[in-house]
Amino acid sequence: MFSAPNPAAIKAALAITGHLDGETRMPIAAASDALIAQLSVALASRIAESGAIA
């Protein structure tokens, strides 16, 4: 979550889980493809461990 210096990672994680549409506005830059891939893996791992994200 702290891989980006702005809330892009949080917004991307919320988009991956279906809570947001993933759109960002300036000055927030969109998360990189690499960061989105990292988040997807981390969130999938969390779901596999506990059955939920929270």
Order of alpha helices (4+ residues) and beta strands (2+ residues): alpha-alpha
